[in-house]
């Protein structure tokens, strides 16, 4: 799903775009730059190449970041 967030949004604000309830259980975000993802061809390849990083809730999102959110349920 492709959802826009405002410029310089934090990871916590970005997960709230899909649903504000997501912010309550937010633990971390796995962030991959779009260029890295496109060059590697898949998320698995990007991870194995060391291009994915784990960020906390205060991480500032860049314009072309691809983010997978991790939650505590």
CHARMM internal coordinates of N, CA and C (Angstrom, degrees):
IC EDIT
DIST 1 N 1 CA 1.4353
DIST 1 CA 1 C 1.5236
ANGL 1 N 1 CA 1 C 108.01
DIST 1 C 2 N 1.2793
ANGL 1 CA 1 C 2 N 117.65
DIHE 1 N 1 CA 1 C 2 N 134.78
DIST 2 N 2 CA 1.4613
ANGL 1 C 2 N 2 CA 123.53
DIHE 1 CA 1 C 2 N 2 CA -178.08
DIST 2 CA 2 C 1.5220
ANGL 2 N 2 CA 2 C 108.17
DIHE 1 C 2 N 2 CA 2 C -108.15
DIST 2 C 3 N 1.3323
ANGL 2 CA 2 C 3 N 117.00
DIHE 2 N 2 CA 2 C 3 N 111.66
DIST 3 N 3 CA 1.4578
ANGL 2 C 3 N 3 CA 120.94
DIHE 2 CA 2 C 3 N 3 CA -179.02
DIST 3 CA 3 C 1.5214
ANGL 3 N 3 CA 3 C 109.76
DIHE 2 C 3 N 3 CA 3 C -126.90
DIST 3 C 4 N 1.3106
ANGL 3 CA 3 C 4 N 118.11
DIHE 3 N 3 CA 3 C 4 N 127.42
DIST 4 N 4 CA 1.4614
ANGL 3 C 4 N 4 CA 120.74
DIHE 3 CA 3 C 4 N 4 CA 179.39
DIST 4 CA 4 C 1.5250
ANGL 4 N 4 CA 4 C 111.81
DIHE 3 C 4 N 4 CA 4 C -78.31
DIST 4 C 5 N 1.3157
ANGL 4 CA 4 C 5 N 116.05
DIHE 4 N 4 CA 4 C 5 N 147.35
DIST 5 N 5 CA 1.4656
ANGL 4 C 5 N 5 CA 121.97
DIHE 4 CA 4 C 5 N 5 CA 173.90
DIST 5 CA 5 C 1.5271
ANGL 5 N 5 CA 5 C 107.60
DIHE 4 C 5 N 5 CA 5 C -125.92
DIST 5 C 6 N 1.3212
ANGL 5 CA 5 C 6 N 116.63
DIHE 5 N 5 CA 5 C 6 N 161.67
DIST 6 N 6 CA 1.4640
ANGL 5 C 6 N 6 CA 118.87
DIHE 5 CA 5 C 6 N 6 CA -178.62
DIST 6 CA 6 C 1.5250
ANGL 6 N 6 CA 6 C 110.55
DIHE 5 C 6 N 6 CA 6 C -70.87
DIST 6 C 7 N 1.3064
ANGL 6 CA 6 C 7 N 115.77
DIHE 6 N 6 CA 6 C 7 N 158.14
DIST 7 N 7 CA 1.4610
ANGL 6 C 7 N 7 CA 122.15
DIHE 6 CA 6 C 7 N 7 CA -177.89
DIST 7 CA 7 C 1.5237
ANGL 7 N 7 CA 7 C 110.29
DIHE 6 C 7 N 7 CA 7 C -58.21
DIST 7 C 8 N 1.3188
ANGL 7 CA 7 C 8 N 116.03
DIHE 7 N 7 CA 7 C 8 N 135.72
DIST 8 N 8 CA 1.4593
ANGL 7 C 8 N 8 CA 125.15
DIHE 7 CA 7 C 8 N 8 CA 179.20
DIST 8 CA 8 C 1.5311
ANGL 8 N 8 CA 8 C 113.15
DIHE 7 C 8 N 8 CA 8 C 62.92
DIST 8 C 9 N 1.3264
ANGL 8 CA 8 C 9 N 116.93
DIHE 8 N 8 CA 8 C 9 N 31.88
DIST 9 N 9 CA 1.4626
ANGL 8 C 9 N 9 CA 121.01
DIHE 8 CA 8 C 9 N 9 CA 174.68
DIST 9 CA 9 C 1.5218
ANGL 9 N 9 CA 9 C 109.18
DIHE 8 C 9 N 9 CA 9 C -70.31
DIST 9 C 10 N 1.3122
ANGL 9 CA 9 C 10 N 116.20
DIHE 9 N 9 CA 9 C 10 N 146.59
DIST 10 N 10 CA 1.4611
ANGL 9 C 10 N 10 CA 120.26
DIHE 9 CA 9 C 10 N 10 CA 173.62
DIST 10 CA 10 C 1.5268
ANGL 10 N 10 CA 10 C 108.33
DIHE 9 C 10 N 10 CA 10 C -81.20
DIST 10 C 11 N 1.3139
ANGL 10 CA 10 C 11 N 116.12
DIHE 10 N 10 CA 10 C 11 N 165.79
DIST 11 N 11 CA 1.4615
ANGL 10 C 11 N 11 CA 120.36
DIHE 10 CA 10 C 11 N 11 CA 177.63
DIST 11 CA 11 C 1.5268
ANGL 11 N 11 CA 11 C 110.39
DIHE 10 C 11 N 11 CA 11 C -59.27
DIST 11 C 12 N 1.3188
ANGL 11 CA 11 C 12 N 117.60
DIHE 11 N 11 CA 11 C 12 N -38.81
DIST 12 N 12 CA 1.4622
ANGL 11 C 12 N 12 CA 121.49
DIHE 11 CA 11 C 12 N 12 CA 179.28
DIST 12 CA 12 C 1.5317
ANGL 12 N 12 CA 12 C 111.02
DIHE 11 C 12 N 12 CA 12 C -63.47
DIST 12 C 13 N 1.3273
ANGL 12 CA 12 C 13 N 117.51
DIHE 12 N 12 CA 12 C 13 N -41.62
DIST 13 N 13 CA 1.4670
ANGL 12 C 13 N 13 CA 120.83
DIHE 12 CA 12 C 13 N 13 CA 177.08
DIST 13 CA 13 C 1.5254
ANGL 13 N 13 CA 13 C 110.74
DIHE 12 C 13 N 13 CA 13 C -66.92
DIST 13 C 14 N 1.3184
ANGL 13 CA 13 C 14 N 116.84
DIHE 13 N 13 CA 13 C 14 N -37.47
DIST 14 N 14 CA 1.4643
ANGL 13 C 14 N 14 CA 121.16
DIHE 13 CA 13 C 14 N 14 CA -178.75
DIST 14 CA 14 C 1.5244
ANGL 14 N 14 CA 14 C 111.75
DIHE 13 C 14 N 14 CA 14 C -64.35
DIST 14 C 15 N 1.3364
ANGL 14 CA 14 C 15 N 118.00
DIHE 14 N 14 CA 14 C 15 N -41.80
DIST 15 N 15 CA 1.4667
ANGL 14 C 15 N 15 CA 118.98
DIHE 14 CA 14 C 15 N 15 CA 179.22
DIST 15 CA 15 C 1.5201
ANGL 15 N 15 CA 15 C 111.08
DIHE 14 C 15 N 15 CA 15 C -68.17
DIST 15 C 16 N 1.3233
ANGL 15 CA 15 C 16 N 117.87
DIHE 15 N 15 CA 15 C 16 N -25.38
DIST 16 N 16 CA 1.4487
ANGL 15 C 16 N 16 CA 121.46
DIHE 15 CA 15 C 16 N 16 CA 177.71
DIST 16 CA 16 C 1.5114
ANGL 16 N 16 CA 16 C 113.64
DIHE 15 C 16 N 16 CA 16 C -71.29
DIST 16 C 17 N 1.3391
ANGL 16 CA 16 C 17 N 117.75
DIHE 16 N 16 CA 16 C 17 N -14.68
DIST 17 N 17 CA 1.4628
ANGL 16 C 17 N 17 CA 121.28
DIHE 16 CA 16 C 17 N 17 CA 179.06
DIST 17 CA 17 C 1.5262
ANGL 17 N 17 CA 17 C 110.30
DIHE 16 C 17 N 17 CA 17 C -64.89
DIST 17 C 18 N 1.3173
ANGL 17 CA 17 C 18 N 118.12
DIHE 17 N 17 CA 17 C 18 N -39.36
DIST 18 N 18 CA 1.4589
ANGL 17 C 18 N 18 CA 120.62
DIHE 17 CA 17 C 18 N 18 CA -179.69
DIST 18 CA 18 C 1.5198
ANGL 18 N 18 CA 18 C 110.98
DIHE 17 C 18 N 18 CA 18 C -73.46
DIST 18 C 19 N 1.3299
ANGL 18 CA 18 C 19 N 116.94
DIHE 18 N 18 CA 18 C 19 N -41.17
DIST 19 N 19 CA 1.4621
ANGL 18 C 19 N 19 CA 121.63
DIHE 18 CA 18 C 19 N 19 CA 177.95
DIST 19 CA 19 C 1.5225
ANGL 19 N 19 CA 19 C 107.53
DIHE 18 C 19 N 19 CA 19 C -167.78
DIST 19 C 20 N 1.3270
ANGL 19 CA 19 C 20 N 117.36
DIHE 19 N 19 CA 19 C 20 N 129.29
DIST 20 N 20 CA 1.4659
ANGL 19 C 20 N 20 CA 119.68
DIHE 19 CA 19 C 20 N 20 CA -176.47
DIST 20 CA 20 C 1.5253
ANGL 20 N 20 CA 20 C 112.39
DIHE 19 C 20 N 20 CA 20 C -62.11
DIST 20 C 21 N 1.3124
ANGL 20 CA 20 C 21 N 117.90
DIHE 20 N 20 CA 20 C 21 N -24.16
DIST 21 N 21 CA 1.4637
ANGL 20 C 21 N 21 CA 121.36
DIHE 20 CA 20 C 21 N 21 CA 177.06
DIST 21 CA 21 C 1.5197
ANGL 21 N 21 CA 21 C 112.77
DIHE 20 C 21 N 21 CA 21 C -65.41
DIST 21 C 22 N 1.3301
ANGL 21 CA 21 C 22 N 116.66
DIHE 21 N 21 CA 21 C 22 N -22.71
DIST 22 N 22 CA 1.4650
ANGL 21 C 22 N 22 CA 120.45
DIHE 21 CA 21 C 22 N 22 CA 178.99
DIST 22 CA 22 C 1.5264
ANGL 22 N 22 CA 22 C 111.51
DIHE 21 C 22 N 22 CA 22 C -64.72
DIST 22 C 23 N 1.3089
ANGL 22 CA 22 C 23 N 117.80
DIHE 22 N 22 CA 22 C 23 N -25.59
DIST 23 N 23 CA 1.4599
ANGL 22 C 23 N 23 CA 120.89
DIHE 22 CA 22 C 23 N 23 CA -177.83
DIST 23 CA 23 C 1.5250
ANGL 23 N 23 CA 23 C 112.12
DIHE 22 C 23 N 23 CA 23 C -68.63
DIST 23 C 24 N 1.3241
ANGL 23 CA 23 C 24 N 117.98
DIHE 23 N 23 CA 23 C 24 N -29.72
DIST 24 N 24 CA 1.4746
ANGL 23 C 24 N 24 CA 120.82
DIHE 23 CA 23 C 24 N 24 CA -177.24
DIST 24 CA 24 C 1.5226
ANGL 24 N 24 CA 24 C 112.90
DIHE 23 C 24 N 24 CA 24 C -62.82
DIST 24 C 25 N 1.3209
ANGL 24 CA 24 C 25 N 117.30
DIHE 24 N 24 CA 24 C 25 N -43.88
DIST 25 N 25 CA 1.4554
ANGL 24 C 25 N 25 CA 120.14
DIHE 24 CA 24 C 25 N 25 CA -175.77
DIST 25 CA 25 C 1.5179
ANGL 25 N 25 CA 25 C 114.15
DIHE 24 C 25 N 25 CA 25 C -100.34
DIST 25 C 26 N 1.3269
ANGL 25 CA 25 C 26 N 117.63
DIHE 25 N 25 CA 25 C 26 N 10.51
DIST 26 N 26 CA 1.4676
ANGL 25 C 26 N 26 CA 121.20
DIHE 25 CA 25 C 26 N 26 CA -176.70
DIST 26 CA 26 C 1.5204
ANGL 26 N 26 CA 26 C 111.06
DIHE 25 C 26 N 26 CA 26 C -61.37
DIST 26 C 27 N 1.3199
ANGL 26 CA 26 C 27 N 116.65
DIHE 26 N 26 CA 26 C 27 N 130.79
DIST 27 N 27 CA 1.4575
ANGL 26 C 27 N 27 CA 122.34
DIHE 26 CA 26 C 27 N 27 CA 179.05
DIST 27 CA 27 C 1.5239
ANGL 27 N 27 CA 27 C 111.00
DIHE 26 C 27 N 27 CA 27 C -112.92
DIST 27 C 28 N 1.3318
ANGL 27 CA 27 C 28 N 116.46
DIHE 27 N 27 CA 27 C 28 N -51.50
DIST 28 N 28 CA 1.4665
ANGL 27 C 28 N 28 CA 120.54
DIHE 27 CA 27 C 28 N 28 CA -176.78
DIST 28 CA 28 C 1.5203
ANGL 28 N 28 CA 28 C 109.51
DIHE 27 C 28 N 28 CA 28 C -159.54
DIST 28 C 29 N 1.3202
ANGL 28 CA 28 C 29 N 115.71
DIHE 28 N 28 CA 28 C 29 N 168.07
DIST 29 N 29 CA 1.4598
ANGL 28 C 29 N 29 CA 121.92
DIHE 28 CA 28 C 29 N 29 CA 177.67
DIST 29 CA 29 C 1.5211
ANGL 29 N 29 CA 29 C 108.73
DIHE 28 C 29 N 29 CA 29 C -129.76
DIST 29 C 30 N 1.3189
ANGL 29 CA 29 C 30 N 115.58
DIHE 29 N 29 CA 29 C 30 N 134.04
DIST 30 N 30 CA 1.4576
ANGL 29 C 30 N 30 CA 120.15
DIHE 29 CA 29 C 30 N 30 CA 172.92
DIST 30 CA 30 C 1.5265
ANGL 30 N 30 CA 30 C 106.50
DIHE 29 C 30 N 30 CA 30 C -94.41
DIST 30 C 31 N 1.3158
ANGL 30 CA 30 C 31 N 116.68
DIHE 30 N 30 CA 30 C 31 N 118.48
DIST 31 N 31 CA 1.4636
ANGL 30 C 31 N 31 CA 121.94
DIHE 30 CA 30 C 31 N 31 CA -172.20
DIST 31 CA 31 C 1.5302
ANGL 31 N 31 CA 31 C 110.02
DIHE 30 C 31 N 31 CA 31 C -112.41
DIST 31 C 32 N 1.3374
ANGL 31 CA 31 C 32 N 114.84
DIHE 31 N 31 CA 31 C 32 N 132.03
DIST 32 N 32 CA 1.4618
ANGL 31 C 32 N 32 CA 122.24
DIHE 31 CA 31 C 32 N 32 CA 177.23
DIST 32 CA 32 C 1.5239
ANGL 32 N 32 CA 32 C 106.85
DIHE 31 C 32 N 32 CA 32 C -131.05
DIST 32 C 33 N 1.3045
ANGL 32 CA 32 C 33 N 117.89
DIHE 32 N 32 CA 32 C 33 N 131.66
DIST 33 N 33 CA 1.4541
ANGL 32 C 33 N 33 CA 121.24
DIHE 32 CA 32 C 33 N 33 CA 174.15
DIST 33 CA 33 C 1.5210
ANGL 33 N 33 CA 33 C 110.05
DIHE 32 C 33 N 33 CA 33 C -69.45
DIST 33 C 34 N 1.3218
ANGL 33 CA 33 C 34 N 117.22
DIHE 33 N 33 CA 33 C 34 N 139.40
DIST 34 N 34 CA 1.4622
ANGL 33 C 34 N 34 CA 120.46
DIHE 33 CA 33 C 34 N 34 CA -177.58
DIST 34 CA 34 C 1.5241
ANGL 34 N 34 CA 34 C 112.20
DIHE 33 C 34 N 34 CA 34 C -57.90
DIST 34 C 35 N 1.3369
ANGL 34 CA 34 C 35 N 117.11
DIHE 34 N 34 CA 34 C 35 N -40.51
DIST 35 N 35 CA 1.4677
ANGL 34 C 35 N 35 CA 120.08
DIHE 34 CA 34 C 35 N 35 CA -179.88
DIST 35 CA 35 C 1.5290
ANGL 35 N 35 CA 35 C 111.03
DIHE 34 C 35 N 35 CA 35 C -60.86
DIST 35 C 36 N 1.3386
ANGL 35 CA 35 C 36 N 116.37
DIHE 35 N 35 CA 35 C 36 N -40.56
DIST 36 N 36 CA 1.4659
ANGL 35 C 36 N 36 CA 120.67
DIHE 35 CA 35 C 36 N 36 CA 178.13
DIST 36 CA 36 C 1.5234
ANGL 36 N 36 CA 36 C 110.91
DIHE 35 C 36 N 36 CA 36 C -64.72
DIST 36 C 37 N 1.3313
ANGL 36 CA 36 C 37 N 116.19
DIHE 36 N 36 CA 36 C 37 N -42.31
DIST 37 N 37 CA 1.4611
ANGL 36 C 37 N 37 CA 120.74
DIHE 36 CA 36 C 37 N 37 CA 179.82
DIST 37 CA 37 C 1.5203
ANGL 37 N 37 CA 37 C 111.11
DIHE 36 C 37 N 37 CA 37 C -65.05
DIST 37 C 38 N 1.3233
ANGL 37 CA 37 C 38 N 117.18
DIHE 37 N 37 CA 37 C 38 N -45.05
DIST 38 N 38 CA 1.4607
ANGL 37 C 38 N 38 CA 120.99
DIHE 37 CA 37 C 38 N 38 CA 179.84
DIST 38 CA 38 C 1.5309
ANGL 38 N 38 CA 38 C 111.15
DIHE 37 C 38 N 38 CA 38 C -64.36
DIST 38 C 39 N 1.3285
ANGL 38 CA 38 C 39 N 116.86
DIHE 38 N 38 CA 38 C 39 N -38.49
DIST 39 N 39 CA 1.4631
ANGL 38 C 39 N 39 CA 120.64
DIHE 38 CA 38 C 39 N 39 CA 179.82
DIST 39 CA 39 C 1.5174
ANGL 39 N 39 CA 39 C 113.09
DIHE 38 C 39 N 39 CA 39 C -70.00
DIST 39 C 40 N 1.3234
ANGL 39 CA 39 C 40 N 116.86
DIHE 39 N 39 CA 39 C 40 N -35.11
DIST 40 N 40 CA 1.4644
ANGL 39 C 40 N 40 CA 120.81
DIHE 39 CA 39 C 40 N 40 CA -178.67
DIST 40 CA 40 C 1.5205
ANGL 40 N 40 CA 40 C 111.80
DIHE 39 C 40 N 40 CA 40 C -81.92
DIST 40 C 41 N 1.3226
ANGL 40 CA 40 C 41 N 117.25
DIHE 40 N 40 CA 40 C 41 N -29.07
DIST 41 N 41 CA 1.4558
ANGL 40 C 41 N 41 CA 120.51
DIHE 40 CA 40 C 41 N 41 CA 177.64
DIST 41 CA 41 C 1.5187
ANGL 41 N 41 CA 41 C 115.27
DIHE 40 C 41 N 41 CA 41 C 94.62
DIST 41 C 42 N 1.3250
ANGL 41 CA 41 C 42 N 117.92
DIHE 41 N 41 CA 41 C 42 N -21.13
DIST 42 N 42 CA 1.4653
ANGL 41 C 42 N 42 CA 120.35
DIHE 41 CA 41 C 42 N 42 CA 178.62
DIST 42 CA 42 C 1.5240
ANGL 42 N 42 CA 42 C 109.35
DIHE 41 C 42 N 42 CA 42 C -157.67
DIST 42 C 43 N 1.3265
ANGL 42 CA 42 C 43 N 115.18
DIHE 42 N 42 CA 42 C 43 N 161.21
DIST 43 N 43 CA 1.4643
ANGL 42 C 43 N 43 CA 119.17
DIHE 42 CA 42 C 43 N 43 CA 178.31
DIST 43 CA 43 C 1.5217
ANGL 43 N 43 CA 43 C 110.48
DIHE 42 C 43 N 43 CA 43 C -64.71
DIST 43 C 44 N 1.3291
ANGL 43 CA 43 C 44 N 117.31
DIHE 43 N 43 CA 43 C 44 N -39.86
DIST 44 N 44 CA 1.4609
ANGL 43 C 44 N 44 CA 120.79
DIHE 43 CA 43 C 44 N 44 CA -179.41
DIST 44 CA 44 C 1.5289
ANGL 44 N 44 CA 44 C 111.20
DIHE 43 C 44 N 44 CA 44 C -61.38
DIST 44 C 45 N 1.3240
ANGL 44 CA 44 C 45 N 117.10
DIHE 44 N 44 CA 44 C 45 N -42.71
DIST 45 N 45 CA 1.4659
ANGL 44 C 45 N 45 CA 121.01
DIHE 44 CA 44 C 45 N 45 CA 178.54
DIST 45 CA 45 C 1.5154
ANGL 45 N 45 CA 45 C 111.13
DIHE 44 C 45 N 45 CA 45 C -65.86
DIST 45 C 46 N 1.3292
ANGL 45 CA 45 C 46 N 116.25
DIHE 45 N 45 CA 45 C 46 N -38.09
DIST 46 N 46 CA 1.4595
ANGL 45 C 46 N 46 CA 120.81
DIHE 45 CA 45 C 46 N 46 CA 179.22
DIST 46 CA 46 C 1.5191
ANGL 46 N 46 CA 46 C 110.35
DIHE 45 C 46 N 46 CA 46 C -64.60
DIST 46 C 47 N 1.3385
ANGL 46 CA 46 C 47 N 116.02
DIHE 46 N 46 CA 46 C 47 N -42.98
DIST 47 N 47 CA 1.4751
ANGL 46 C 47 N 47 CA 120.56
DIHE 46 CA 46 C 47 N 47 CA 178.74
DIST 47 CA 47 C 1.5223
ANGL 47 N 47 CA 47 C 111.11
DIHE 46 C 47 N 47 CA 47 C -63.80
DIST 47 C 48 N 1.3279
ANGL 47 CA 47 C 48 N 116.83
DIHE 47 N 47 CA 47 C 48 N -45.56
DIST 48 N 48 CA 1.4676
ANGL 47 C 48 N 48 CA 119.58
DIHE 47 CA 47 C 48 N 48 CA -177.77
DIST 48 CA 48 C 1.5243
ANGL 48 N 48 CA 48 C 111.85
DIHE 47 C 48 N 48 CA 48 C -66.82
DIST 48 C 49 N 1.3335
ANGL 48 CA 48 C 49 N 117.32
DIHE 48 N 48 CA 48 C 49 N -24.11
DIST 49 N 49 CA 1.4660
ANGL 48 C 49 N 49 CA 121.52
DIHE 48 CA 48 C 49 N 49 CA 176.93
DIST 49 CA 49 C 1.5290
ANGL 49 N 49 CA 49 C 111.60
DIHE 48 C 49 N 49 CA 49 C -83.71
DIST 49 C 50 N 1.3351
ANGL 49 CA 49 C 50 N 117.15
DIHE 49 N 49 CA 49 C 50 N -1.96
DIST 50 N 50 CA 1.4556
ANGL 49 C 50 N 50 CA 121.00
DIHE 49 CA 49 C 50 N 50 CA 178.24
DIST 50 CA 50 C 1.5188
ANGL 50 N 50 CA 50 C 114.07
DIHE 49 C 50 N 50 CA 50 C 77.50
DIST 50 C 51 N 1.3302
ANGL 50 CA 50 C 51 N 117.10
DIHE 50 N 50 CA 50 C 51 N 22.51
DIST 51 N 51 CA 1.4674
ANGL 50 C 51 N 51 CA 121.02
DIHE 50 CA 50 C 51 N 51 CA -177.44
DIST 51 CA 51 C 1.5299
ANGL 51 N 51 CA 51 C 113.02
DIHE 50 C 51 N 51 CA 51 C -94.66
DIST 51 C 52 N 1.3190
ANGL 51 CA 51 C 52 N 117.77
DIHE 51 N 51 CA 51 C 52 N -5.53
DIST 52 N 52 CA 1.4658
ANGL 51 C 52 N 52 CA 121.34
DIHE 51 CA 51 C 52 N 52 CA 177.65
DIST 52 CA 52 C 1.5258
ANGL 52 N 52 CA 52 C 108.13
DIHE 51 C 52 N 52 CA 52 C -97.60
DIST 52 C 53 N 1.3227
ANGL 52 CA 52 C 53 N 117.17
DIHE 52 N 52 CA 52 C 53 N 144.53
DIST 53 N 53 CA 1.4605
ANGL 52 C 53 N 53 CA 119.60
DIHE 52 CA 52 C 53 N 53 CA 178.14
DIST 53 CA 53 C 1.5300
ANGL 53 N 53 CA 53 C 109.64
DIHE 52 C 53 N 53 CA 53 C -136.82
DIST 53 C 54 N 1.3105
ANGL 53 CA 53 C 54 N 115.14
DIHE 53 N 53 CA 53 C 54 N 150.33
DIST 54 N 54 CA 1.4504
ANGL 53 C 54 N 54 CA 122.38
DIHE 53 CA 53 C 54 N 54 CA 178.20
DIST 54 CA 54 C 1.5227
ANGL 54 N 54 CA 54 C 108.20
DIHE 53 C 54 N 54 CA 54 C -92.90
DIST 54 C 55 N 1.3213
ANGL 54 CA 54 C 55 N 116.15
DIHE 54 N 54 CA 54 C 55 N 128.77
DIST 55 N 55 CA 1.4543
ANGL 54 C 55 N 55 CA 122.11
DIHE 54 CA 54 C 55 N 55 CA -177.95
DIST 55 CA 55 C 1.5227
ANGL 55 N 55 CA 55 C 109.93
DIHE 54 C 55 N 55 CA 55 C -125.27
DIST 55 C 56 N 1.3098
ANGL 55 CA 55 C 56 N 116.13
DIHE 55 N 55 CA 55 C 56 N 155.43
DIST 56 N 56 CA 1.4565
ANGL 55 C 56 N 56 CA 122.37
DIHE 55 CA 55 C 56 N 56 CA 176.54
DIST 56 CA 56 C 1.5089
ANGL 56 N 56 CA 56 C 112.07
DIHE 55 C 56 N 56 CA 56 C -89.75
DIST 56 C 57 N 1.3341
ANGL 56 CA 56 C 57 N 115.76
DIHE 56 N 56 CA 56 C 57 N -174.30
DIST 57 N 57 CA 1.4630
ANGL 56 C 57 N 57 CA 120.82
DIHE 56 CA 56 C 57 N 57 CA -174.30
DIST 57 CA 57 C 1.5219
ANGL 57 N 57 CA 57 C 114.26
DIHE 56 C 57 N 57 CA 57 C -68.87
DIST 57 C 58 N 1.3192
ANGL 57 CA 57 C 58 N 118.68
DIHE 57 N 57 CA 57 C 58 N -19.03
DIST 58 N 58 CA 1.4595
ANGL 57 C 58 N 58 CA 121.36
DIHE 57 CA 57 C 58 N 58 CA -178.41
DIST 58 CA 58 C 1.5240
ANGL 58 N 58 CA 58 C 113.82
DIHE 57 C 58 N 58 CA 58 C -92.50
DIST 58 C 59 N 1.3230
ANGL 58 CA 58 C 59 N 117.43
DIHE 58 N 58 CA 58 C 59 N 0.98
DIST 59 N 59 CA 1.4701
ANGL 58 C 59 N 59 CA 121.85
DIHE 58 CA 58 C 59 N 59 CA 178.80
DIST 59 CA 59 C 1.5330
ANGL 59 N 59 CA 59 C 109.70
DIHE 58 C 59 N 59 CA 59 C -62.02
DIST 59 C 60 N 1.3247
ANGL 59 CA 59 C 60 N 117.34
DIHE 59 N 59 CA 59 C 60 N 132.85
DIST 60 N 60 CA 1.4621
ANGL 59 C 60 N 60 CA 122.25
DIHE 59 CA 59 C 60 N 60 CA 177.51
DIST 60 CA 60 C 1.5295
ANGL 60 N 60 CA 60 C 108.73
DIHE 59 C 60 N 60 CA 60 C -85.92
DIST 60 C 61 N 1.3208
ANGL 60 CA 60 C 61 N 116.27
DIHE 60 N 60 CA 60 C 61 N 125.82
DIST 61 N 61 CA 1.4572
ANGL 60 C 61 N 61 CA 121.93
DIHE 60 CA 60 C 61 N 61 CA -179.56
DIST 61 CA 61 C 1.5267
ANGL 61 N 61 CA 61 C 109.88
DIHE 60 C 61 N 61 CA 61 C -75.69
DIST 61 C 62 N 1.3232
ANGL 61 CA 61 C 62 N 115.55
DIHE 61 N 61 CA 61 C 62 N 140.05
DIST 62 N 62 CA 1.4620
ANGL 61 C 62 N 62 CA 121.35
DIHE 61 CA 61 C 62 N 62 CA 174.34
DIST 62 CA 62 C 1.5288
ANGL 62 N 62 CA 62 C 108.61
DIHE 61 C 62 N 62 CA 62 C -94.06
DIST 62 C 63 N 1.2980
ANGL 62 CA 62 C 63 N 116.06
DIHE 62 N 62 CA 62 C 63 N 166.82
DIST 63 N 63 CA 1.4605
ANGL 62 C 63 N 63 CA 122.18
DIHE 62 CA 62 C 63 N 63 CA -175.50
DIST 63 CA 63 C 1.5283
ANGL 63 N 63 CA 63 C 113.09
DIHE 62 C 63 N 63 CA 63 C -57.81
DIST 63 C 64 N 1.3155
ANGL 63 CA 63 C 64 N 117.87
DIHE 63 N 63 CA 63 C 64 N -34.16
DIST 64 N 64 CA 1.4673
ANGL 63 C 64 N 64 CA 119.92
DIHE 63 CA 63 C 64 N 64 CA -173.34
DIST 64 CA 64 C 1.5283
ANGL 64 N 64 CA 64 C 112.91
DIHE 63 C 64 N 64 CA 64 C -116.45
DIST 64 C 65 N 1.3195
ANGL 64 CA 64 C 65 N 118.55
DIHE 64 N 64 CA 64 C 65 N 26.19
DIST 65 N 65 CA 1.4549
ANGL 64 C 65 N 65 CA 120.76
DIHE 64 CA 64 C 65 N 65 CA 178.72
DIST 65 CA 65 C 1.5263
ANGL 65 N 65 CA 65 C 111.79
DIHE 64 C 65 N 65 CA 65 C -76.31
DIST 65 C 66 N 1.3143
ANGL 65 CA 65 C 66 N 115.10
DIHE 65 N 65 CA 65 C 66 N 142.56
DIST 66 N 66 CA 1.4530
ANGL 65 C 66 N 66 CA 122.53
DIHE 65 CA 65 C 66 N 66 CA 171.85
DIST 66 CA 66 C 1.5263
ANGL 66 N 66 CA 66 C 105.04
DIHE 65 C 66 N 66 CA 66 C -109.40
DIST 66 C 67 N 1.3363
ANGL 66 CA 66 C 67 N 117.29
DIHE 66 N 66 CA 66 C 67 N 125.85
DIST 67 N 67 CA 1.4450
ANGL 66 C 67 N 67 CA 121.29
DIHE 66 CA 66 C 67 N 67 CA -170.70
DIST 67 CA 67 C 1.5194
ANGL 67 N 67 CA 67 C 111.17
DIHE 66 C 67 N 67 CA 67 C -125.87
DIST 67 C 68 N 1.3317
ANGL 67 CA 67 C 68 N 115.13
DIHE 67 N 67 CA 67 C 68 N 134.52
DIST 68 N 68 CA 1.4634
ANGL 67 C 68 N 68 CA 121.66
DIHE 67 CA 67 C 68 N 68 CA 168.99
DIST 68 CA 68 C 1.5169
ANGL 68 N 68 CA 68 C 106.57
DIHE 67 C 68 N 68 CA 68 C -113.87
DIST 68 C 69 N 1.3176
ANGL 68 CA 68 C 69 N 116.43
DIHE 68 N 68 CA 68 C 69 N 122.91
DIST 69 N 69 CA 1.4595
ANGL 68 C 69 N 69 CA 121.61
DIHE 68 CA 68 C 69 N 69 CA -177.41
DIST 69 CA 69 C 1.5209
ANGL 69 N 69 CA 69 C 110.45
DIHE 68 C 69 N 69 CA 69 C -90.87
DIST 69 C 70 N 1.3336
ANGL 69 CA 69 C 70 N 115.99
DIHE 69 N 69 CA 69 C 70 N 143.26
DIST 70 N 70 CA 1.4513
ANGL 69 C 70 N 70 CA 122.26
DIHE 69 CA 69 C 70 N 70 CA 176.83
DIST 70 CA 70 C 1.5275
ANGL 70 N 70 CA 70 C 107.91
DIHE 69 C 70 N 70 CA 70 C -116.47
DIST 70 C 71 N 1.3345
ANGL 70 CA 70 C 71 N 115.49
DIHE 70 N 70 CA 70 C 71 N 133.81
DIST 71 N 71 CA 1.4577
ANGL 70 C 71 N 71 CA 121.43
DIHE 70 CA 70 C 71 N 71 CA -173.96
DIST 71 CA 71 C 1.5102
ANGL 71 N 71 CA 71 C 111.88
DIHE 70 C 71 N 71 CA 71 C -123.34
DIST 71 C 72 N 1.3128
ANGL 71 CA 71 C 72 N 115.92
DIHE 71 N 71 CA 71 C 72 N 154.07
DIST 72 N 72 CA 1.4498
ANGL 71 C 72 N 72 CA 123.44
DIHE 71 CA 71 C 72 N 72 CA 171.25
DIST 72 CA 72 C 1.5244
ANGL 72 N 72 CA 72 C 106.23
DIHE 71 C 72 N 72 CA 72 C -101.71
DIST 72 C 73 N 1.3080
ANGL 72 CA 72 C 73 N 116.89
DIHE 72 N 72 CA 72 C 73 N 116.27
DIST 73 N 73 CA 1.4641
ANGL 72 C 73 N 73 CA 119.51
DIHE 72 CA 72 C 73 N 73 CA -177.26
DIST 73 CA 73 C 1.4890
ANGL 73 N 73 CA 73 C 112.93
DIHE 72 C 73 N 73 CA 73 C -97.70
END
COOR INIT
IC SEED 1 N 1 CA 1 C
IC BUILD
